[in-house]
Amino acid sequence: MKPVARWKIINSEFAIDNRWCKVRRDEVELPNGVRVDDYFVNVRPDVVLILAVTPDREVVFVRQYRHGVGEILLELPGGTFYADRETCLEAAARELEEETGYIARTWTHLATLYDNPVKDTNKIYIAIAENALEESYQQLDITEAVEVVRVPIAEIIEKIANGELTVAGTISALLMGLKYLNYFDIIPRESEPEKSTDSVNSDPTQND
Amino acid sequence: MKPVARWKIINSEFAIDNRWCKVRRDEVELPNGVRVDDYFVNVRPDVVLILAVTPDREVVFVRQYRHGVGEILLELPGGTFYADRETCLEAAARELEEETGYIARTWTHLATLYDNPVKDTNKIYIAIAENALEESYQQLDITEAVEVVRVPIAEIIEKIANGELTVAGTISALLMGLKYLNYFDIIPRESEPEKSTDSVNSDPTQND
């Protein structure tokens, strides 16, 4: 097997260097000596996603238009930030208040994930906000229209299963965060699964 | 509140139109009449991620270098495809065999998610492969180096919690898929959570 190892950047320049879009074109050398002269990387600011839970066992969501896919989607609140200007929890508190008007008492940085590590540079920080209350007001800029939607924790699994929640970062943050907060148990079953037993065959020789 | 509604594309052109990178620059009109003349969208092919489970209750992972973030990561196998050329399950079977050498008997399209619906056009199709066996061999191209790693289902939750699994699409597919297959139970708790009770305060007046 070829070794799994980092690539070496031989040369790097910006193909687009706009305030809203930075695309880097890298010339790289692979561990096996192969050179690729146009590997494109989107240089993007980090993102913080906020799992805010109210005292009434509800999660605070936002519903807004997303132009990349041209759809109106239900997601966790969030936004971009720069780690040299604010911490991820400072950014989380700011974004939660601006997008939803909610303020939370207890903040935890749960995890740092990636969206698309193949093509994008950014991380997704997952912040947990406990005891969130609507004590402020939305502060949106002129290009933003955001509907705040509270969803009972008991309905989250159904909304993931039925396709109302479709963004991978939001789904990961919900399942990891609600487990961390002990609102969910996630329990591996010891016994054989019940689904698809007709087509599961543990003896490979029967398929030859 | 401003209405949550789709934007209208007034004009659209490619800022980069390369085989490996297509960046569209849209001039858009928002529902409130505001115009934005440089909204950038990455036009990307759809992705299929494969949750392949073996008869020994293991999940098939791949470990490889990801140049966007410059890290070696553990992820579910997957790849890009074009819906006008093959179905997501045909693409899934092809990618699983090419990347890992595994072939599966039972295939299910579980869900269709988004990575970054703000900036990217692509969807992520989640495919479930049951009764996967190593009956073929890796077929990698010269730029690929992929280590195949099998992980027992019982260790998945720990690997998400400890940060060994960090990609949102992979985490979503694992938690949704292992629940769908009845390997996991995800159960909302009825009682109050045990964590952070010191700082949770259900009476907002006490915080004034």
HADDOCK unambig.tbl for C-alpha pairs under 7 A between the chains (distance, minus, plus):
assign (segid A and resid 2 and name CA) (segid B and resid 145 and name CA) 5.45 0.50 0.50
assign (segid A and resid 3 and name CA) (segid B and resid 145 and name CA) 6.33 0.50 0.50
assign (segid A and resid 4 and name CA) (segid B and resid 64 and name CA) 5.76 0.50 0.50
assign (segid A and resid 4 and name CA) (segid B and resid 65 and name CA) 6.38 0.50 0.50
assign (segid A and resid 4 and name CA) (segid B and resid 145 and name CA) 5.48 0.50 0.50
assign (segid A and resid 4 and name CA) (segid B and resid 146 and name CA) 6.46 0.50 0.50
assign (segid A and resid 4 and name CA) (segid B and resid 147 and name CA) 6.93 0.50 0.50
assign (segid A and resid 5 and name CA) (segid B and resid 65 and name CA) 6.18 0.50 0.50
assign (segid A and resid 6 and name CA) (segid B and resid 65 and name CA) 5.84 0.50 0.50
assign (segid A and resid 6 and name CA) (segid B and resid 70 and name CA) 6.91 0.50 0.50
assign (segid A and resid 21 and name CA) (segid B and resid 40 and name CA) 6.42 0.50 0.50
assign (segid A and resid 40 and name CA) (segid B and resid 21 and name CA) 6.42 0.50 0.50
assign (segid A and resid 41 and name CA) (segid B and resid 68 and name CA) 5.64 0.50 0.50
assign (segid A and resid 55 and name CA) (segid B and resid 202 and name CA) 5.15 0.50 0.50
assign (segid A and resid 64 and name CA) (segid B and resid 4 and name CA) 5.75 0.50 0.50
assign (segid A and resid 65 and name CA) (segid B and resid 4 and name CA) 6.37 0.50 0.50
assign (segid A and resid 65 and name CA) (segid B and resid 5 and name CA) 6.17 0.50 0.50
assign (segid A and resid 65 and name CA) (segid B and resid 6 and name CA) 5.83 0.50 0.50
assign (segid A and resid 66 and name CA) (segid B and resid 117 and name CA) 5.75 0.50 0.50
assign (segid A and resid 66 and name CA) (segid B and resid 118 and name CA) 4.93 0.50 0.50
assign (segid A and resid 67 and name CA) (segid B and resid 118 and name CA) 5.66 0.50 0.50
assign (segid A and resid 68 and name CA) (segid B and resid 41 and name CA) 5.66 0.50 0.50
assign (segid A and resid 68 and name CA) (segid B and resid 117 and name CA) 4.98 0.50 0.50
assign (segid A and resid 68 and name CA) (segid B and resid 118 and name CA) 4.65 0.50 0.50
assign (segid A and resid 68 and name CA) (segid B and resid 119 and name CA) 4.58 0.50 0.50
assign (segid A and resid 68 and name CA) (segid B and resid 120 and name CA) 4.79 0.50 0.50
assign (segid A and resid 68 and name CA) (segid B and resid 121 and name CA) 4.91 0.50 0.50
assign (segid A and resid 69 and name CA) (segid B and resid 117 and name CA) 5.24 0.50 0.50
assign (segid A and resid 69 and name CA) (segid B and resid 120 and name CA) 6.71 0.50 0.50
assign (segid A and resid 69 and name CA) (segid B and resid 121 and name CA) 4.76 0.50 0.50
assign (segid A and resid 70 and name CA) (segid B and resid 6 and name CA) 6.90 0.50 0.50
assign (segid A and resid 106 and name CA) (segid B and resid 199 and name CA) 6.58 0.50 0.50
assign (segid A and resid 113 and name CA) (segid B and resid 166 and name CA) 4.64 0.50 0.50
assign (segid A and resid 113 and name CA) (segid B and resid 167 and name CA) 5.53 0.50 0.50
assign (segid A and resid 113 and name CA) (segid B and resid 168 and name CA) 6.20 0.50 0.50
assign (segid A and resid 114 and name CA) (segid B and resid 166 and name CA) 6.00 0.50 0.50
assign (segid A and resid 114 and name CA) (segid B and resid 167 and name CA) 4.71 0.50 0.50
assign (segid A and resid 114 and name CA) (segid B and resid 168 and name CA) 6.00 0.50 0.50
assign (segid A and resid 115 and name CA) (segid B and resid 115 and name CA) 6.02 0.50 0.50
assign (segid A and resid 115 and name CA) (segid B and resid 167 and name CA) 6.08 0.50 0.50
assign (segid A and resid 115 and name CA) (segid B and resid 168 and name CA) 5.71 0.50 0.50
assign (segid A and resid 117 and name CA) (segid B and resid 66 and name CA) 5.72 0.50 0.50
assign (segid A and resid 117 and name CA) (segid B and resid 68 and name CA) 4.98 0.50 0.50
assign (segid A and resid 117 and name CA) (segid B and resid 69 and name CA) 5.24 0.50 0.50
assign (segid A and resid 118 and name CA) (segid B and resid 66 and name CA) 4.90 0.50 0.50
assign (segid A and resid 118 and name CA) (segid B and resid 67 and name CA) 5.64 0.50 0.50
assign (segid A and resid 118 and name CA) (segid B and resid 68 and name CA) 4.64 0.50 0.50
assign (segid A and resid 119 and name CA) (segid B and resid 68 and name CA) 4.57 0.50 0.50
assign (segid A and resid 120 and name CA) (segid B and resid 68 and name CA) 4.76 0.50 0.50
assign (segid A and resid 120 and name CA) (segid B and resid 69 and name CA) 6.69 0.50 0.50
assign (segid A and resid 121 and name CA) (segid B and resid 68 and name CA) 4.90 0.50 0.50
assign (segid A and resid 121 and name CA) (segid B and resid 69 and name CA) 4.75 0.50 0.50
assign (segid A and resid 130 and name CA) (segid B and resid 200 and name CA) 6.93 0.50 0.50
assign (segid A and resid 131 and name CA) (segid B and resid 200 and name CA) 5.79 0.50 0.50
assign (segid A and resid 131 and name CA) (segid B and resid 201 and name CA) 6.69 0.50 0.50
assign (segid A and resid 145 and name CA) (segid B and resid 2 and name CA) 5.46 0.50 0.50
assign (segid A and resid 145 and name CA) (segid B and resid 3 and name CA) 6.33 0.50 0.50
assign (segid A and resid 145 and name CA) (segid B and resid 4 and name CA) 5.49 0.50 0.50
assign (segid A and resid 146 and name CA) (segid B and resid 4 and name CA) 6.46 0.50 0.50
assign (segid A and resid 147 and name CA) (segid B and resid 4 and name CA) 6.93 0.50 0.50
assign (segid A and resid 154 and name CA) (segid B and resid 188 and name CA) 6.07 0.50 0.50
assign (segid A and resid 166 and name CA) (segid B and resid 113 and name CA) 4.63 0.50 0.50
assign (segid A and resid 166 and name CA) (segid B and resid 114 and name CA) 5.99 0.50 0.50
assign (segid A and resid 167 and name CA) (segid B and resid 113 and name CA) 5.53 0.50 0.50
assign (segid A and resid 167 and name CA) (segid B and resid 114 and name CA) 4.70 0.50 0.50
assign (segid A and resid 167 and name CA) (segid B and resid 115 and name CA) 6.07 0.50 0.50
assign (segid A and resid 168 and name CA) (segid B and resid 113 and name CA) 6.19 0.50 0.50
assign (segid A and resid 168 and name CA) (segid B and resid 114 and name CA) 5.99 0.50 0.50
assign (segid A and resid 168 and name CA) (segid B and resid 115 and name CA) 5.71 0.50 0.50
assign (segid A and resid 168 and name CA) (segid B and resid 168 and name CA) 5.43 0.50 0.50
assign (segid A and resid 168 and name CA) (segid B and resid 169 and name CA) 5.25 0.50 0.50
assign (segid A and resid 168 and name CA) (segid B and resid 172 and name CA) 5.86 0.50 0.50
assign (segid A and resid 169 and name CA) (segid B and resid 168 and name CA) 5.24 0.50 0.50
assign (segid A and resid 171 and name CA) (segid B and resid 172 and name CA) 5.98 0.50 0.50
assign (segid A and resid 172 and name CA) (segid B and resid 168 and name CA) 5.87 0.50 0.50
assign (segid A and resid 172 and name CA) (segid B and resid 171 and name CA) 5.99 0.50 0.50
assign (segid A and resid 172 and name CA) (segid B and resid 172 and name CA) 5.23 0.50 0.50
assign (segid A and resid 181 and name CA) (segid B and resid 193 and name CA) 6.46 0.50 0.50
assign (segid A and resid 181 and name CA) (segid B and resid 195 and name CA) 5.88 0.50 0.50
assign (segid A and resid 182 and name CA) (segid B and resid 193 and name CA) 5.11 0.50 0.50
assign (segid A and resid 182 and name CA) (segid B and resid 194 and name CA) 6.56 0.50 0.50
assign (segid A and resid 182 and name CA) (segid B and resid 195 and name CA) 6.68 0.50 0.50
assign (segid A and resid 183 and name CA) (segid B and resid 188 and name CA) 5.75 0.50 0.50
assign (segid A and resid 183 and name CA) (segid B and resid 189 and name CA) 5.32 0.50 0.50
assign (segid A and resid 183 and name CA) (segid B and resid 193 and name CA) 5.76 0.50 0.50
assign (segid A and resid 184 and name CA) (segid B and resid 186 and name CA) 6.44 0.50 0.50
assign (segid A and resid 184 and name CA) (segid B and resid 187 and name CA) 5.39 0.50 0.50
assign (segid A and resid 184 and name CA) (segid B and resid 188 and name CA) 4.38 0.50 0.50
assign (segid A and resid 184 and name CA) (segid B and resid 189 and name CA) 5.65 0.50 0.50
assign (segid A and resid 185 and name CA) (segid B and resid 186 and name CA) 5.59 0.50 0.50
assign (segid A and resid 185 and name CA) (segid B and resid 187 and name CA) 5.11 0.50 0.50
assign (segid A and resid 185 and name CA) (segid B and resid 188 and name CA) 6.41 0.50 0.50
assign (segid A and resid 185 and name CA) (segid B and resid 189 and name CA) 7.00 0.50 0.50
assign (segid A and resid 186 and name CA) (segid B and resid 184 and name CA) 6.46 0.50 0.50
assign (segid A and resid 186 and name CA) (segid B and resid 185 and name CA) 5.61 0.50 0.50
assign (segid A and resid 186 and name CA) (segid B and resid 186 and name CA) 4.48 0.50 0.50
assign (segid A and resid 186 and name CA) (segid B and resid 187 and name CA) 6.52 0.50 0.50
assign (segid A and resid 187 and name CA) (segid B and resid 184 and name CA) 5.39 0.50 0.50
assign (segid A and resid 187 and name CA) (segid B and resid 185 and name CA) 5.11 0.50 0.50
assign (segid A and resid 187 and name CA) (segid B and resid 186 and name CA) 6.51 0.50 0.50
assign (segid A and resid 188 and name CA) (segid B and resid 154 and name CA) 6.06 0.50 0.50
assign (segid A and resid 188 and name CA) (segid B and resid 183 and name CA) 5.75 0.50 0.50
assign (segid A and resid 188 and name CA) (segid B and resid 184 and name CA) 4.39 0.50 0.50
assign (segid A and resid 188 and name CA) (segid B and resid 185 and name CA) 6.41 0.50 0.50
assign (segid A and resid 189 and name CA) (segid B and resid 183 and name CA) 5.29 0.50 0.50
assign (segid A and resid 189 and name CA) (segid B and resid 184 and name CA) 5.64 0.50 0.50
assign (segid A and resid 189 and name CA) (segid B and resid 185 and name CA) 6.97 0.50 0.50
assign (segid A and resid 193 and name CA) (segid B and resid 181 and name CA) 6.42 0.50 0.50
assign (segid A and resid 193 and name CA) (segid B and resid 182 and name CA) 5.09 0.50 0.50
assign (segid A and resid 193 and name CA) (segid B and resid 183 and name CA) 5.75 0.50 0.50
assign (segid A and resid 194 and name CA) (segid B and resid 182 and name CA) 6.55 0.50 0.50
assign (segid A and resid 195 and name CA) (segid B and resid 181 and name CA) 5.90 0.50 0.50
assign (segid A and resid 195 and name CA) (segid B and resid 182 and name CA) 6.70 0.50 0.50
assign (segid A and resid 199 and name CA) (segid B and resid 106 and name CA) 6.56 0.50 0.50
assign (segid A and resid 200 and name CA) (segid B and resid 130 and name CA) 6.95 0.50 0.50
assign (segid A and resid 200 and name CA) (segid B and resid 131 and name CA) 5.89 0.50 0.50
assign (segid A and resid 201 and name CA) (segid B and resid 131 and name CA) 6.74 0.50 0.50
assign (segid A and resid 202 and name CA) (segid B and resid 55 and name CA) 5.31 0.50 0.50
